[in-house]
Amino acid sequence: MAMLVKYILDHAGGRKSYRRQFPSHLRPYLSGTQRKVSLGFPDEPGFLSRYEAAAKQWEADVALAERKYAGAFDELDPPLLAYLGKRFEAQWLQAEEANRSQGIEGWAGKVEGGWDWLLDDFRRWYAEADGEAVEEHWGKAANELLQSEGRILDPAAPHQFTKLCMELNAAALRVSEVSLARLEGKVVPSPPLPDVPAAATKRSRDTVPLLSTFDAYATAQGISESIRKEWRNNLSALVKFLGHGSLSKLTRDDVARWRDHLISEPTKNGKLRARSTVKNNYLSPLKSTLKFACEEHLLRENVAATVQVRVPKNPKVRAATFTADETRTILAATFGPAPARMAAGHKRARRWVPWLCAYSGARVGEIAQLRVEDVFCQDGCWAIRITPEAGRVKTKEFREVPLHEHVVAQGFLEMLKEVGSGPIFYDPELRRKGGIDSRHIKKVGERLADWVRKELGLADKGIMPNHAWRATFKTLAMRHGVLPRLSDAITGHALPINEVGRIYEAPTLQDKATAIARLPRYEVPLPVSDYGN
């Protein structure tokens, strides 16, 4: 049950519930601001299924609300109207037959009595075309049918809903003939569920909502929660810019106008957006969403495909690696005193994260999310396990990285004993929400970067204060004869396209340990009290 961390609300006594807010722009189309469902206790049977059902219902509610927001209404033409009536009829008769087969005592009399009570009304409403009466009686059933079918009628055309209620009333009359015949002992099979009419399917594609289509794409691609949230917000800006949220109405000119608007519009801090930001964080998710819609046969054309953002290449004035002096400055500073009021996790991060990155080439976020249980010993080799279970991993694949003996010698393992269990470099109790994209994990890297820039004075914009460890490690590994496949396996780099055959090479933990052992210790003056042995 440890994976169920998203949208869980803890109650006194251990009871839990699912609570997830609806997007603010959709709340006018939903009942309430959130979906809240009691889940009971984690060790009770059915806890997981209740969680999954609540999550799916939230997604279904939001998807329908997105269509309403985009004005993606279904036209209740004769084929769709007939389909809905036949579906209602088939479901009623199939449910009635299922109930009859249970042999409940007195069931036949109850069914016959129901027809005695209501059939005359159904006939009179049909004969008189009494829309008010059929809406009052069949309105709830009509809404439930629309909900189950994912259909939305235009509220500005209420006569369509009346037509649907009239169709359900007619379906009830057809049901009555079969139901009463069965009560007389006649064998009348239930009709099969009808197929969705092709015309109705085509029309539903004529109005494709942007945001819910993006949600479907993001889910299919497994995009992380933080990136998904950022991209969704950016696409919401397009909806606001256009005044509608329908991909089917989107044109290439619309996309080009939005691009130009993003490039020229000052942001909150008064500066213009970087062209690379417009390209990667705005246009890229839009293009990917449109491509997904075309692949799913929701759209015929990706109208954004040819809209480009030209990004001038920044001059490169230095290598991406740390210099020897920069390396010594950062690693030596890890032994300095941290501010007294700094949280314990951040103190540990300042002390150990630079060393772990220096000897592994790992991304700072991968180290920041490490838990005590991710450090292990196998065949005498101490290592860390970088895994999506702990947080975001760019490749979405776990990997095991041996610890350099210098890290062990400094007392890293002894420090873990003091922590005990759980995250090493942040306090999980301080998180506002669960999930692998916790802001606290990102804060670890952000604070380290600020420390390197502002306190240690490495302000050169040509170097990335955390990510440069990655390039520095790769260069060091090359210098000391570590094979590229081993270096890639340690850092988690993807294989070059022209070297995909190397995927069949699977370096073991011992292979990687031998490679890391080739790397010499960084020569940094260490206080005796901080040196393990």
Buried (B, 14 or more C-beta within 10 A) or exposed (E): EEEBBBBBBEEEEEBBBBBBEBBEBBBEBBEEEEBBBEBBEBEEEEBBEBBEBBBEEBBEBBBBBBBBBBBBBBBBEEBBBBBBBBBBBBBBBBEBBEEBEEEEEEEEEEBBEEBEEEBEBBBEBBEEEBBEBBBEBBBEBBBEBBEEBEBBBBEEEEEBBBBBBBBBBBBBBBBBEBBBEBBEEEEBEBBEEBEBBEBBEEBBBEBBBBBBBBBBBBEEEEBBBBBBEBBBEBBBBBBEBBEBBBBBBBEBEBBBBBBEEBBEEEEEEEEEBBBEBBBEBBBBBBBBBBBBBBEBEBBEEBBBEEBEBEEEEEEEEEEBBBBEEBBBBBBBBBBEEBEEEBBEBBBBBBBBBBBBBBBBBBBBBBBBBBBBBBBEEEEEBBBBBBBBBBBBBEEEEBBBBBBBBBBBBBBBBEBBEEBEEEBBBBEBEEBEEBBBBBBBBBBBBEBBBEBBBEEBEBEBEEBBBBBBBBBBBBBBBEEEEBBBBBBBBBBBBEBEEEEEEBEEBEBEBEBBBBBBBEBEEBEBEBEEEEEBE
